[in-house]
Amino acid sequence: MRADLLGDTVDGLDEALAAVDGFDGVLVAGLLRPQPAQAVGLAGLAEAVAGSPLAGRVAEAAGKTAAGAAGEDHFVALAAARTALLGSVHDALVARVEEAVGRPGAGESGTAATDGADRAANLHAAARSWLCDLARAGWQGIDHELVAGAAPVVSAMLPDPGLRRLAALLDGFAAELAASCPGATLEDVPVRRWADLWSRAVLLTLPGAASAPAVAEATGRLLPLGVDLQEHATAVQAQVHAVFEPADGGTPRLVRASVSVPKPDTVVGAGLWQLLRPHLSLLAAVSEGRAMDLDAMPLTGEGDLIWDDARARAGEPAEVFTTARVALPTAAAFATAPLDRHPARIAVPVLLEGYAVEEDEDGVAFRVAGRRLAVDTDRVPVAGPLTPEVVASSGACVGLLRWDAGEFLLQPLAVERTVRKKPVAVHAGAWAGGTTDKAGVRAEKAATDAVKVLRERAGKLLRK
């Protein structure tokens, strides 16, 4: 990998992010009675997209909003401009990563499958109205009454599978806002995050924006690279990154398979795997170091496998570092859907070897070809044997290249280190399918006991 390219300046990146930051600051105080400083932020957003097809609508929206006369259409235009700018940042960074790793670029994204009509125009309108009220109040103006306005909309959306994506976003967004009420007392506002959630939700209220992606069938061999475990207080997700080799000899592709489940807040660490295993047999293959043979497995145009255990069976042994050295260099990525083009979505599987390890007060970093690449050990889950100390003693690493806070970072999925003169691989997802490791066994037992107690209590409540 040409690590030197990751540190070079990307033309226009700082300017695009500055325009986004300017608009995000506008949302802090709200747009009911905009001040001159907010008008500057709005004008900066309009100027940033002046050479695009959005130019006219965004310029009008910025002017109306600065005058305190914005309607829903104007807020939609501003959200679209912000999303387009972050999309351009995403594309520029992905192009730089592709150049650095020397792999085939993504093709065209798949065409979304639509049903031809907006099935719930009234609910979309209600959600959009609430989001516009939020923009007028600003993050410093939120209160429990305003935030509670999302509850009836979410409740009405949840029964419809086609609306659950937006419903889940609104529900989580409202919960975050409610936990921060009243906004006037907030000392630290998550400006970028809330603006991200707001703009995404606004665009998802438009007809066809949340349509399901086109789906094809994948038949061939799946070679896992590692597991990215993402945990929340009430939910957990495991996302397996892998290389798919089509049975017809076509180009290998980078794909993902994910499973998400709700969880009690008492289940943590290695106990999380108990909740995930029953829903994704692929986790056992990751632990055992095996490939999986797929037969007509649904695959979206963005590279996500819609997992069906009936269409998969365990295959031959497949060591992760062998896969990374042999199959990964020729694997092509899928294109990212328009609404998902955001720097936070960048997660590119890479193999690093021959680096020097540096440790300081900022954490662990790899020096690759004279360039320092920060290692994000905070993303390494405690539900596995991979620790910052193990990472620091490694000589090879398979990880996800990400971008955060203005720099590229590496999230380790597996490392290879020398033990008694022999290479030994340590995986973040080594306990996904079960473990004999003493620490893992203790954590699993604790989780089993916690789940058992919760089920007993739930049973008693249901019997009353």
Secondary structure as the mmCIF struct_conf table of DSSP 4:
data_model
#
loop_
_struct_conf.conf_type_id
_struct_conf.id
_struct_conf.beg_label_comp_id
_struct_conf.beg_label_asym_id
_struct_conf.beg_label_seq_id
_struct_conf.end_label_comp_id
_struct_conf.end_label_asym_id
_struct_conf.end_label_seq_id
HELX_RH_AL_P HELX_RH_AL_P1 ALA A 3 LEU A 6
TURN_TY1_P TURN_TY1_P1 GLY A 7 GLY A 7
BEND BEND1 ASP A 8 ASP A 8
HELX_LH_PP_P HELX_LH_PP_P1 THR A 9 VAL A 10
TURN_TY1_P TURN_TY1_P2 ASP A 11 GLY A 12
HELX_RH_AL_P HELX_RH_AL_P2 LEU A 13 ALA A 29
BEND BEND2 LEU A 31 ARG A 33
HELX_RH_AL_P HELX_RH_AL_P3 PRO A 36 ALA A 48
TURN_TY1_P TURN_TY1_P3 VAL A 49 GLY A 51
BEND BEND3 SER A 52 SER A 52
TURN_TY1_P TURN_TY1_P4 PRO A 53 LEU A 54
HELX_RH_AL_P HELX_RH_AL_P4 ALA A 55 ALA A 66
TURN_TY1_P TURN_TY1_P5 ALA A 67 GLY A 68
HELX_RH_AL_P HELX_RH_AL_P5 GLU A 72 VAL A 101
TURN_TY1_P TURN_TY1_P6 GLY A 102 GLY A 102
HELX_LH_PP_P HELX_LH_PP_P2 PRO A 104 ALA A 106
HELX_LH_PP_P HELX_LH_PP_P3 GLU A 108 ALA A 112
STRN STRN1 ALA A 113 ALA A 113
BEND BEND4 GLY A 116 ALA A 117
TURN_TY1_P TURN_TY1_P7 ARG A 119 ALA A 120
HELX_RH_AL_P HELX_RH_AL_P6 ALA A 121 ALA A 137
HELX_RH_3T_P HELX_RH_3T_P1 TRP A 139 GLY A 141
HELX_RH_AL_P HELX_RH_AL_P7 HIS A 144 VAL A 147
HELX_RH_3T_P HELX_RH_3T_P2 ALA A 148 ALA A 150
HELX_RH_AL_P HELX_RH_AL_P8 ALA A 151 MET A 157
TURN_TY1_P TURN_TY1_P8 LEU A 158 PRO A 159
BEND BEND5 ASP A 160 ASP A 160
HELX_RH_3T_P HELX_RH_3T_P3 PRO A 161 LEU A 163
HELX_RH_AL_P HELX_RH_AL_P9 ARG A 164 ALA A 179
TURN_TY1_P TURN_TY1_P9 SER A 180 SER A 180
BEND BEND6 PRO A 182 PRO A 182
HELX_RH_3T_P HELX_RH_3T_P4 GLY A 183 THR A 185
BEND BEND7 GLU A 187 ASP A 188
HELX_RH_AL_P HELX_RH_AL_P10 VAL A 191 LEU A 204
TURN_TY1_P TURN_TY1_P10 THR A 205 THR A 205
BEND BEND8 LEU A 206 LEU A 206
TURN_TY1_P TURN_TY1_P11 PRO A 207 ALA A 210
HELX_LH_PP_P HELX_LH_PP_P4 SER A 211 SER A 211
STRN STRN2 ALA A 212 ALA A 212
HELX_LH_PP_P HELX_LH_PP_P5 PRO A 213 ALA A 214
STRN STRN3 VAL A 215 GLU A 231
BEND BEND9 ALA A 233 THR A 234
STRN STRN4 ALA A 235 PRO A 246
TURN_TY1_P TURN_TY1_P12 ALA A 247 ASP A 248
STRN STRN5 ARG A 253 PRO A 262
TURN_TY1_P TURN_TY1_P13 ASP A 265 THR A 266
HELX_RH_3T_P HELX_RH_3T_P5 GLY A 269 GLY A 271
HELX_RH_AL_P HELX_RH_AL_P11 LEU A 272 LEU A 276
HELX_RH_3T_P HELX_RH_3T_P6 ARG A 277 HIS A 279
TURN_TY1_P TURN_TY1_P14 SER A 281 SER A 281
HELX_RH_AL_P HELX_RH_AL_P12 LEU A 282 GLU A 288
TURN_TY1_P TURN_TY1_P15 GLY A 289 GLY A 289
STRN STRN6 ARG A 290 THR A 300
TURN_TY1_P TURN_TY1_P16 GLY A 301 GLU A 302
BEND BEND10 GLY A 303 GLY A 303
STRN STRN7 ASP A 304 LEU A 305
HELX_RH_3T_P HELX_RH_3T_P7 ASP A 309 ARG A 311
STRN STRN8 ALA A 312 PRO A 317
HELX_RH_AL_P HELX_RH_AL_P13 VAL A 320 VAL A 326
TURN_TY1_P TURN_TY1_P17 ALA A 327 ALA A 327
HELX_RH_3T_P HELX_RH_3T_P8 LEU A 328 THR A 330
HELX_LH_PP_P HELX_LH_PP_P6 ALA A 331 ALA A 331
STRN STRN9 ALA A 332 ALA A 332
HELX_LH_PP_P HELX_LH_PP_P7 ALA A 333 ALA A 337
HELX_RH_3T_P HELX_RH_3T_P9 PRO A 338 ASP A 340
HELX_RH_3T_P HELX_RH_3T_P10 PRO A 343 ARG A 345
STRN STRN10 VAL A 348 GLU A 353
BEND BEND11 GLY A 354 GLY A 354
HELX_LH_PP_P HELX_LH_PP_P8 TYR A 355 TYR A 355
STRN STRN11 ALA A 356 ASP A 360
TURN_TY1_P TURN_TY1_P18 GLU A 361 ASP A 362
STRN STRN12 GLY A 363 VAL A 368
TURN_TY1_P TURN_TY1_P19 ALA A 369 GLY A 370
STRN STRN13 ARG A 371 VAL A 375
HELX_RH_3T_P HELX_RH_3T_P11 THR A 377 ARG A 379
BEND BEND12 VAL A 380 VAL A 380
BEND BEND13 VAL A 382 PRO A 385
HELX_RH_AL_P HELX_RH_AL_P14 PRO A 388 ALA A 392
TURN_TY1_P TURN_TY1_P20 SER A 393 SER A 393
BEND BEND14 GLY A 395 GLY A 395
STRN STRN14 ALA A 396 ASP A 404
TURN_TY1_P TURN_TY1_P21 ALA A 405 GLY A 406
STRN STRN15 GLU A 407 VAL A 419
TURN_TY1_P TURN_TY1_P22 ARG A 420 LYS A 421
STRN STRN16 LYS A 422 HIS A 427
TURN_TY1_P TURN_TY1_P23 ALA A 428 GLY A 433
HELX_RH_AL_P HELX_RH_AL_P15 LYS A 438 ARG A 463
#
